[in-house]
Amino acid sequence: LRQLIRRRLVASMCWQKGQFELLAGKIENPDIGPLGWDLPPLIHQALASHWSADQLIATLSPRLNLYPHPGPGFVKAVKRLELSASHSALFCGLERTRRLSDALGENLNSPAALAALWVLDELGAIEFSEEPPEDQNEREASFRAEVELSLPGAANDPKSHAAQGVRSSQHAGGQADQLRAEIQQFHSTQNTLNYYQLLDVTPDAKTATIKKAYLKAAKRYHPDALARLGLQEIKSEASEVFSRVSQAFEILSNAEARQAYDAEQRGDLSAEAAQFLTQAETTYRKGEILLRMGDFNGSLPYLESAVDVWPEEGVYQSALGWALYKQSTSDPTAAREHLARAIELTPRDPVAHFRLGMVLRALGESKSAQSLLDLAKQLEPQPE
């Protein structure tokens, strides 16, 4: 029974709708105690298993440009999560003088590290400030010194941090002037740059590279970051620049939207067609999430919109057909039409064949249904 409770708790975190909140409390019935699980490590495991790095970054984005420092019970919380040695070292080595996004580095692509950060934040074990500490002793301090966790090779050279602080103080004015000129120049040329140029990456850049470039640009051009340098007067220009950079990231981080954009850049697809395809893909993704959650009625408006915008996409037709069949008031006749069209557009899609087979079975066409179900099995990729 205890293991069953654990599996149910972990499985619940695959839900992609609603919100999760940790509430302090005590077990009132001592007989239930042996069946209970410590929730924070379970939630960490579940988030790392079911949520992507992009989803976790979206929830943590308000923290990424802030400076972390240990909150109450930090040591206990880190040990409580049963982290890997590398992730324990990561959190215990975070420094007050570095923004969270810089400190995470390549762990921005690690669901396990991001999930741990989410839980530690919810527990109040990590706190954040908008500015690094001004006191020199604090600037030299790190999580590692404060949490008193013995991790081999964890020491930093404090002299380097002291020198960095002095240099930052000396050149703050120059940095502000440089950033002002950079934003104004960027603003004047942004409409002439393609999305790759906006993010300063090459057209063959991997998704991870694009993500890092976006986070770097967001940290530099976000309007809220300008106030710390006294650059409020160019907040409007920075907002436009940041909006364009965000738009570039949204397109290039989505495989289908990026493919359409690349086709437009090559001249294979008109700008208007590319815009329609991007709109359809965005709408379809929303409907697909609801479809996988079992909210078939809720998915219908999104999937219908995607098919209206781009009817020549077999995956859209397949999803709409399945939603029509599985909705509370099933419409197998309409579902059949869309699924047949999906197979016509993507004749080797096993999912579309399976779905149409199930619909035909419901319509009483058992022989045709079985043929489609058998074909779906044949088309399904086999493990190597």
NORMOBEL-V973437 format. One record per residue. RES is the residue in one letter. PHI is phi as a letter, one per 30 degrees, with the letter a starting at -180 (NA if undefined). Layout:
# NORMOBEL-V973437
res=RES phi=PHI
res=RES phi=PHI
This chain:
# NORMOBEL-V973437
res=L phi=NA
res=R phi=d
res=Q phi=d
res=L phi=d
res=I phi=e
res=R phi=d
res=R phi=d
res=R phi=d
res=L phi=d
res=V phi=d
res=A phi=d
res=S phi=d
res=M phi=d
res=C phi=d
res=W phi=d
res=Q phi=c
res=K phi=b
res=G phi=j
res=Q phi=b
res=F phi=c
res=E phi=b
res=L phi=c
res=L phi=c
res=A phi=d
res=G phi=a
res=K phi=b
res=I phi=d
res=E phi=d
res=N phi=c
res=P phi=d
res=D phi=d
res=I phi=d
res=G phi=e
res=P phi=d
res=L phi=c
res=G phi=d
res=W phi=b
res=D phi=d
res=L phi=d
res=P phi=e
res=P phi=d
res=L phi=d
res=I phi=d
res=H phi=e
res=Q phi=d
res=A phi=d
res=L phi=d
res=A phi=d
res=S phi=d
res=H phi=c
res=W phi=c
res=S phi=d
res=A phi=d
res=D phi=d
res=Q phi=d
res=L phi=d
res=I phi=d
res=A phi=d
res=T phi=d
res=L phi=c
res=S phi=e
res=P phi=d
res=R phi=c
res=L phi=d
res=N phi=c
res=L phi=c
res=Y phi=c
res=P phi=d
res=H phi=a
res=P phi=d
res=G phi=c
res=P phi=d
res=G phi=i
res=F phi=d
res=V phi=e
res=K phi=d
res=A phi=d
res=V phi=d
res=K phi=d
res=R phi=d
res=L phi=d
res=E phi=h
res=L phi=d
res=S phi=d
res=A phi=d
res=S phi=d
res=H phi=d
res=S phi=d
res=A phi=d
res=L phi=e
res=F phi=d
res=C phi=d
res=G phi=c
res=L phi=d
res=E phi=c
res=R phi=d
res=T phi=d
res=R phi=b
res=R phi=d
res=L phi=e
res=S phi=d
res=D phi=d
res=A phi=d
res=L phi=d
res=G phi=h
res=E phi=d
res=N phi=d
res=L phi=d
res=N phi=c
res=S phi=c
res=P phi=e
res=A phi=d
res=A phi=d
res=L phi=d
res=A phi=d
res=A phi=d
res=L phi=d
res=W phi=e
res=V phi=d
res=L phi=d
res=D phi=d
res=E phi=d
res=L phi=d
res=G phi=i
res=A phi=d
res=I phi=b
res=E phi=c
res=F phi=b
res=S phi=b
res=E phi=d
res=E phi=b
res=P phi=d
res=P phi=d
res=E phi=d
res=D phi=d
res=Q phi=d
res=N phi=d
res=E phi=d
res=R phi=d
res=E phi=d
res=A phi=d
res=S phi=b
res=F phi=e
res=R phi=e
res=A phi=d
res=E phi=d
res=V phi=d
res=E phi=h
res=L phi=c
res=S phi=d
res=L phi=b
res=P phi=d
res=G phi=i
res=A phi=c
res=A phi=d
res=N phi=c
res=D phi=d
res=P phi=d
res=K phi=d
res=S phi=d
res=H phi=d
res=A phi=d
res=A phi=d
res=Q phi=d
res=G phi=d
res=V phi=d
res=R phi=d
res=S phi=d
res=S phi=d
res=Q phi=d
res=H phi=c
res=A phi=e
res=G phi=d
res=G phi=d
res=Q phi=d
res=A phi=d
res=D phi=d
res=Q phi=d
res=L phi=d
res=R phi=e
res=A phi=d
res=E phi=d
res=I phi=d
res=Q phi=d
res=Q phi=d
res=F phi=e
res=H phi=d
res=S phi=d
res=T phi=c
res=Q phi=d
res=N phi=d
res=T phi=c
res=L phi=c
res=N phi=d
res=Y phi=d
res=Y phi=d
res=Q phi=d
res=L phi=d
res=L phi=c
res=D phi=h
res=V phi=b
res=T phi=d
res=P phi=d
res=D phi=c
res=A phi=d
res=K phi=d
res=T phi=e
res=A phi=d
res=T phi=d
res=I phi=d
res=K phi=d
res=K phi=d
res=A phi=d
res=Y phi=d
res=L phi=d
res=K phi=d
res=A phi=d
res=A phi=d
res=K phi=d
res=R phi=d
res=Y phi=c
res=H phi=e
res=P phi=e
res=D phi=d
res=A phi=d
res=L phi=d
res=A phi=d
res=R phi=d
res=L phi=c
res=G phi=i
res=L phi=c
res=Q phi=d
res=E phi=d
res=I phi=c
res=K phi=d
res=S phi=d
res=E phi=d
res=A phi=d
res=S phi=d
res=E phi=d
res=V phi=d
res=F phi=d
res=S phi=d
res=R phi=d
res=V phi=d
res=S phi=d
res=Q phi=d
res=A phi=d
res=F phi=d
res=E phi=d
res=I phi=d
res=L phi=d
res=S phi=d
res=N phi=c
res=A phi=e
res=E phi=d
res=A phi=d
res=R phi=d
res=Q phi=d
res=A phi=d
res=Y phi=d
res=D phi=d
res=A phi=d
res=E phi=d
res=Q phi=d
res=R phi=d
res=G phi=j
res=D phi=d
res=L phi=b
res=S phi=d
res=A phi=d
res=E phi=d
res=A phi=d
res=A phi=d
res=Q phi=d
res=F phi=d
res=L phi=d
res=T phi=d
res=Q phi=d
res=A phi=d
res=E phi=d
res=T phi=d
res=T phi=d
res=Y phi=d
res=R phi=d
res=K phi=d
res=G phi=d
res=E phi=d
res=I phi=d
res=L phi=d
res=L phi=d
res=R phi=d
res=M phi=d
res=G phi=i
res=D phi=c
res=F phi=d
res=N phi=d
res=G phi=d
res=S phi=d
res=L phi=e
res=P phi=e
res=Y phi=d
res=L phi=d
res=E phi=d
res=S phi=d
res=A phi=d
res=V phi=d
res=D phi=d
res=V phi=d
res=W phi=b
res=P phi=d
res=E phi=d
res=E phi=c
res=G phi=d
res=V phi=d
res=Y phi=d
res=Q phi=d
res=S phi=d
res=A phi=d
res=L phi=d
res=G phi=d
res=W phi=d
res=A phi=d
res=L phi=d
res=Y phi=d
res=K phi=c
res=Q phi=d
res=S phi=e
res=T phi=c
res=S phi=d
res=D phi=b
res=P phi=d
res=T phi=d
res=A phi=d
res=A phi=d
res=R phi=d
res=E phi=d
res=H phi=d
res=L phi=d
res=A phi=d
res=R phi=d
res=A phi=d
res=I phi=d
res=E phi=d
res=L phi=d
res=T phi=b
res=P phi=d
res=R phi=c
res=D phi=d
res=P phi=d
res=V phi=d
res=A phi=d
res=H phi=d
res=F phi=d
res=R phi=d
res=L phi=d
res=G phi=d
res=M phi=d
res=V phi=d
res=L phi=d
res=R phi=d
res=A phi=d
res=L phi=d
res=G phi=i
res=E phi=c
res=S phi=d
res=K phi=d
res=S phi=d
res=A phi=d
res=Q phi=d
res=S phi=d
res=L phi=d
res=L phi=d
res=D phi=d
res=L phi=d
res=A phi=d
res=K phi=d
res=Q phi=d
res=L phi=d
res=E phi=d
res=P phi=e
res=Q phi=c
res=P phi=d
res=E phi=d
